Amino acid sequence: MRLTLITLAIAGLTSIPAVAADAKAGQAIYDKSCKSCHGVDGTPNAGVAKMMKVDIRDLKSADVQSQSDADIKKIISEGKGKMKPAASVTGAGVDDVVAYVRSLKK
């Protein structure tokens, strides 16, 4: 019984990601790759939105914040609508940007 519990405990621990996403690192990536359109604090850049004739969502909004991490990762990696994929954001950087976007929640 004891061996079973130890085995289950170890199996459970190995399913936890080794490194959590880093919102601070995500902010640095966001500042380089995202803020020109999405603004310093997630508030859309009205000039870019008007020029591109698009509605850029406020990243602090309940609409964006209610999306799953997987949905936000997909938008970053694959783009959506007129938004092109953020090609410079890859690997763990995507998770870090998602963590930063989560930190913007109103």
N, C-alpha and C positions, 0 to 999 in steps of 0.2 A: 504494500500500500504506500509506504513512504517513497519507494523508488518511483512509483507511478506519479505521485504528487510532484516530485522533483522534476521528472521528465516533462510533465505538463507545464510547470512553472518556467522551465527553460524554453520550451516551445513557444510559450506566450511571449516571453521577452524577445525572442528572435524575430517576432513579427512586428515589433516596434521599430520605426525608422531609427537608424543610428544617429542621424543628425537632423534636428528640426530646422525648418525654414527660418531664415534670419531676416526680419523686417528691415533692420538697419542696412544690411547688404542690399536688400531689395530696393530701398530708397535710392541708393547710389545708382543702381541699374536703371530704375525708373527715371531718375534725373537725366541720364544720358539718352535713354531710348524712348521715353513716353511723355515726358512733361511738355514738350513743344505742342502737342495736341491736347493732352489731358490736364494741363495746368500743373502748377507747383503742388497744389494740395488736392488734386483730383477734380477740381472745378474746370470744366471744358474751356479751351481757348476759343472765345467767340469769333475772333478773326479767322482762325483756321476753319472753324465750322462753317462760317459764311462763305469763305473762299471755295471750300470743297462741296458746298451745298449739302451738308449732312447735319444730322442731329447727334452730337457727341454726348454720351451719357455722363452725368456727374458720378464719379466713382464712389462718392460717399453716400449716394442715394440707396434707399431700401431696395430698389429694383436691381441694382448691381450687387449689393451686399447679400441679397437673398440667393444669388446664383451659387452653385456648388464650386468648390475649388477646381474640380475637373473642368467645369464649364469655362471658368476664367482662364485656366491654363490653355484650353483649346483656342480661345479667342486670341490669346497672346501668341501662340504657336502657329495658328492657321489663319488668323485674321477673321474679320466678319464684315460683311457689306463692303464699303469702300476702304475699310481699314486693312492694310496689308499685314501679313505676319511680321512680328518683331524678330527679324532674322538674327539680330545681335543678342537676343535673349534666349539662351539655351540651357539645357541641363538643370542643375540645381538653381540657376538664376531665375528660371520660371517660377519655381516654388517660392523663392525669396521675394519676387515681385508680387505674387499672390499674397504673401504674408504682409507686405507693405500695403497693398490695396485694402486688406482686412483692417489694418491699423487706422485707416482713414474713416472708418465707420462713424457716422454722426452720433 
